[in-house]
Amino acid sequence: MYQVKGKWALITGAARGIGYLTAKFMAGQGCNLILHSRKLSHTEKVLAEVRQMGVQACAVEAELNDLDAVQRMLGEIDRMNVDVDIVLNNAGLQIAYRTDYCSTPVSDYEISFRVNTIAPVMICYHFLPKMIAKGTGRILNTTSGIALDVCQAGYSASKAALDKITIDLGSKVQGTDVMINLTDPGWCRTDLGGQHAPNAPESAIPGIVAGVFADDKKSGRFLGAQYFAGLTLEEAVTKAERDFDSPY
């Protein structure tokens, strides 16, 4: 199992929901954290909590809809002079639910693709070459299982694009200790999922990070967190490595 103790992980959207739970879980494994949110004030709570758990942690801010802000954030992380071994692109935006779907505005696509596709891909492109040079690293891009729902077309299309890019990138590192995979928390009762979702946010742990701890040199997989609900981390990693193969 991939060892994260003492390593550094960047978690986007770490202030609440699945990102918050992921930050706490990774800190519990001894992983140092760079916690992203739209505003530094949003991560004050989780930052204090993970530091109390004995790991190093800092916060960065960027509005992912502002690609210049994303680039500034990446520069700020570079100036920290730490190796980012793990990237968890958790942040996402479901912009609207359009009952009159044929009137979906173009802006739904523009914003969704900037936040859900372009920003996480910028982050991948920034850290992936460094991981390749070092010979090790983990990237997990959070996708969505939404299908056949034209009322959320901007969101689902932007996630589908992220899936495609992730799988294509994975083909370039397949068989190495740099692994890039997809994860999906499932429909959970978060601010994004809403209060009528069937799953508690906690059900996404540890499945949401199984791809970090997997150590079988396979990329391009979809590791839906709900497949691992109720398992220990060790059980989840064993299941991920046994039951989920690369698409290449």
PyMOL commands that set and color helices and strands:
alter all, ss='L'
color gray80, all
select helices_A, chain A and resi 17-28+40-52+67-79+101-103+106-134+150-173+201-204+207-213+225-228+233-243
alter helices_A, ss='H'
color red, helices_A
select strands_A, chain A and resi 8-11+32-37+57-61+84-89+137-142+178-184+222-224
alter strands_A, ss='S'
color yellow, strands_A
deselect
rebuild
show_as cartoon
